[in-house]
Amino acid sequence: MSQQYRKTILIVCEGHRSEPDYFNNLRDEVFSKVKDVYIRILPIPKDEQEKIEKEATNFVLRKGAKKRKIKEAINNIEPENYLIEDEYKSQPTCYIRKAQLAYFEKGYSELWAVYDKDGHPDHKNAYLISQDIELCDKIVNIGFSSISFEEWILMHFETCDISFVKSQ
């Protein structure tokens, strides 16, 4: 983040495909209108991963340079899997903790954890951890993705009268 931004936002998603891709498109909409906001999405959306991999294959080290993690060097990427302590590894607390650890490393001005509300036994603990100022001096906002997130996205583009059970 070499440029100075008015606001920096981190969004940690439960899903590895639909949610990061959705927020990536939303981020593109924001960037087209506002230039001084930086939005980071974890896990890294597929389009962004492909771009990084393409740049990495074209990356040439200068003569005498030492080898390094090229993906991180090109785009200053945060690691997707922070070392989360054992007591925070259950879902959904792991998403809250990942956002907090990223905050300690990069100092984001706004943190979000987005995950499904269904089926996770540790919601109350996740909420308490997200608000715990002693654990992290920045509150992690929680967003719940739709149980049928893919159906919700599909409804943006076409009429669909099929009832999906969870995300098929």
C-alpha positions, 0 to 999 in steps of 0.5 A: 500500500504505497499510495496514501489512502483515506480509508483502507478496508479488509474483507475476510470471506468464508467462501473461497470463490463466490464471496471473494469474486462478488466483493472483487466486482463490488470493489471494482465499482468503488474504485471506478468512483473513488480513488482514495479507498483501498479494499483488500479481500481474503481469500484472494479473488480468482481474477486477482490470483490469475493476474498475480500468477501471470505477472509472476511468470513474466517477472525477471530477477535482476542479475545477482538478485536472491530468489524470494516469494515472487507473488508477495513481492509483486503485489505486497500480498498478505498471506492467506493463512495467518497463524491462528492460535488454537483457541480461534481455529473454529468457524466462524471465530477463525475469520474474525481472528484472521481480520484482527491479525491482518490489522496488526500487520497492515493497520486497516481502518475498517475490518469485516468478516463475512461468513454464513450464519448457518451451521456454525456453533460458535457465533456468540464467541465470534461476536464477543471476539469481534468486539473485544478491544483488549484482544484487538483495538479495532472492532471487526464488523460481521456480515452474514452471506446468504445461505444460498449466496450463489442463488442470490448472485444469480438473481441479479442477472436472471429470473430463477424460480428454482428453490435451492437448499443451501448452496448447491 
